[in-house]
């Protein structure tokens, strides 16, 4: 009886080990955008999230909203199917560069996060006096 031993294969993975270990399941919340003359209002529905669990970040023209729920450990957790209900929220929106993200105002009430982002005033070009030619 012969034993065949296969050589070890080198594991060439495109993912880093940290990416597979720290991956957390999140879901995209429902949201609504309302455009006004002076501001943009973004309403994000994040039930079960308190104010301490909300993080708002901007990267260039992108707005990133991370809302973390308070996770309760239940005695009968194995019998319940709560994995999808207890996931955190992550919303990424490309809103553009014509908004003043430094003056962003946020308010959360009963799971409804309201973000008010004022628009930047357009820079007026300097008006030049008409040139007159003297011959």
BELMO-V324974 format. One line per field, one symbol per residue. phi: phi as a letter, one per 40 degrees, with the letter a starting at -180 (. if undefined). psi: psi as a letter, one per 30 degrees, with the letter a starting at -180 (. if undefined). burial: # if it has 9 or more other ideal C-beta (glycine too) atoms within 8 Angstrom, else .. A space follows every 50 residues. Layout:
# BELMO-V324974
phi = ???
psi = ???
burial = ???
This chain:
# BELMO-V324974
phi = .bbbbccccccbbccccccccccbcbbcccaabbcbcbabbbbbcbcgbc cccbbbbbbgccbbbbbbcccccccbccccbbccccccbabbbcbhccbc ccbcbbabafgbcbbbbccccccccccccccbbbb
psi = kkkkjklkkkjjkfkleeefegkkkllklklkkkkleflkkkjkjikgkl efgkkklkjbgkkkkkjklkkkjleheffligefegklkkkjkjflggkj ffgkkkkkjhgjkjkjjlkkkkkkkkkkkkkkkk.
burial = .........................##.#.#.#.....########..#. ..####.#...########.................#####.#.#...## ...#.#.#..#########................
